[in-house]
């Protein structure tokens, strides 16, 4: 079995870095838009994660901009 392309902690750290927050300040169910995350930054994250082998769809992430939802989507993609 191969290791996941990214982990929830990696995802949280990447989001925090791109919005200029401390990762510990971002809860799993926090709305990332409230932290200033916009569509351009989401696309940047999708590209970054794609380079690590995780292909995500913008519409799936935009549906619910929380780490819990994003991790759920990422976990399903990594299991495929």
C-alpha positions as CSV (number, residue, x, y, z in Angstrom):
1,X,0.0,0.0,0.0
2,X,1.3,3.4,-0.9
3,X,1.4,6.4,1.4
4,X,-1.3,9.1,0.9
5,X,-0.3,12.0,-1.3
6,X,-1.1,14.4,1.5
7,X,-2.4,14.2,5.1
8,X,-4.9,16.3,6.9
9,X,-2.0,18.0,8.7
10,X,-0.3,18.8,5.4
11,X,-3.6,20.1,4.0
12,X,-4.1,22.3,7.1
13,X,-0.5,23.6,6.9
14,X,-0.8,24.4,3.2
15,X,-4.0,26.3,3.7
16,X,-2.6,28.2,6.7
17,X,0.5,29.2,4.7
18,X,-1.5,30.5,1.8
19,X,-3.8,32.6,4.0
20,X,-1.1,33.7,6.5
21,X,-2.5,32.0,9.5
22,X,-1.1,29.7,12.1
23,X,-2.3,26.1,11.4
24,X,-3.5,25.7,15.0
25,X,-6.0,28.5,14.4
26,X,-7.8,26.6,11.7
27,X,-10.4,24.1,12.9
28,X,-11.7,21.3,10.9
29,X,-15.1,22.8,10.5
30,X,-14.1,26.4,10.1
31,X,-15.3,28.1,7.0
32,X,-12.1,28.9,5.2
33,X,-13.6,31.9,3.3
34,X,-13.9,33.5,6.8
35,X,-10.1,33.4,6.9
36,X,-9.8,35.1,3.6
37,X,-9.4,32.1,1.3
38,X,-10.5,33.0,-2.2
39,X,-10.9,31.1,-5.5
40,X,-7.4,32.0,-6.7
41,X,-5.8,30.6,-3.6
42,X,-8.0,27.4,-3.8
43,X,-6.8,26.9,-7.4
44,X,-3.2,27.4,-6.2
45,X,-3.8,24.7,-3.5
46,X,-5.3,22.3,-6.0
47,X,-2.3,22.8,-8.3
48,X,0.1,22.2,-5.4
49,X,-1.7,19.0,-4.3
50,X,-1.9,17.9,-7.9
51,X,1.8,18.0,-8.1
52,X,1.9,15.6,-5.2
53,X,-0.3,13.2,-7.0
54,X,-3.7,14.3,-5.6
55,X,-6.1,15.4,-8.2
56,X,-9.0,17.4,-6.8
57,X,-11.9,19.3,-8.5
58,X,-12.5,22.9,-7.7
59,X,-16.3,22.5,-7.6
60,X,-16.0,19.7,-5.0
61,X,-13.9,21.9,-2.7
62,X,-16.0,25.1,-3.3
63,X,-19.1,23.1,-2.3
64,X,-18.1,23.3,1.4
65,X,-14.9,25.3,2.2
66,X,-13.9,23.5,5.4
67,X,-10.9,21.2,6.1
68,X,-13.2,18.4,7.2
69,X,-15.0,18.4,3.8
70,X,-11.8,18.8,1.9
71,X,-10.2,16.0,3.8
72,X,-13.2,13.8,3.1
73,X,-12.9,14.5,-0.6
74,X,-9.1,14.0,-0.6
75,X,-9.4,10.7,1.3
76,X,-11.9,9.3,-1.3
77,X,-9.6,10.4,-4.1
78,X,-6.5,8.9,-2.5
79,X,-8.3,5.6,-1.9
80,X,-9.1,5.2,-5.6
